[in-house]
Amino acid sequence: MKHHRLVIATHNKGKIREFRRLLSALPADLFSLDQVGVTVTVAETGTTYEENASVKATSYARASGITTIADDSGIEVDALDGAPGVQSAVFTGPGQTDEQRTGRLLELVDHVSDPHRTARYRAILAVARPGGDCRTFEGVCEGRIIRRPRGEGGFGYDPIFLIPELSKTMAELTGEEKDRISHRGMAARAALPYLQSLLK
């Protein structure tokens, strides 16, 4: 058991695993909302990743009494003018599966030629203390939308998001490879010095 505690504001098991890897250098144990008994739901009604990440981090820090990390992220497809963006998790409607969202995105860009299927994953990480102050950090990963899903790992749009320099989709990467190049990995590395200063 480490000396400090941090809450990761998610119920998503894949995301918890990812954050535990990304923040393993911290002298802190990372807990999900379920593990600290937080049952309140915070609506993500912001129009930007920053707004959504910040409201989640501050609300859950207040509810748990523990410094909380929240993220909001999305996929931005150039041929769709940056959509689905902040709506990535809900753009096909509530209660849809990753496969349904991925399938719909592929339909929307079916007519787009390969060189113009550029896209990026963007993540904003917010760190909030129970007292209220909140800081945000950004990570961006550039890629391309392929025509058919590939790979068994990851979650969300990972099977159709190709990293051109690796010739692999995000879903074909090992955890370590993904951490090194992913939007969430970059945002977490940007936040690390601040988190280390909080935990001193």
Sequence and secondary structure as in RCSB ss.txt:
>XXXX:A:sequence
MKHHRLVIATHNKGKIREFRRLLSALPADLFSLDQVGVTVTVAETGTTYEENASVKATSYARASGITTIADDSGI
EVDALDGAPGVQSAVFTGPGQTDEQRTGRLLELVDHVSDPHRTARYRAILAVARPGGDCRTFEGVCEGRIIRRPR
GEGGFGYDPIFLIPELSKTMAELTGEEKDRISHRGMAARAALPYLQSLLK
>XXXX:A:secstr
  SEEEEE    HHHHHHHHHHTTTSSEEEEETTTTT         SSHHHHHHHHHHHHHHHHSS EEEEEEEE
EEGGGTT BGGGTTTTT TT  HHHHHHHHHHHTTTS GGG EEEEEEEEEEE TTS EEEEEEEEEEEE SS  
 SSS TTGGGEEETTTTEEGGGS HHHHHHHSHHHHHHHHHHHHHHHHT 
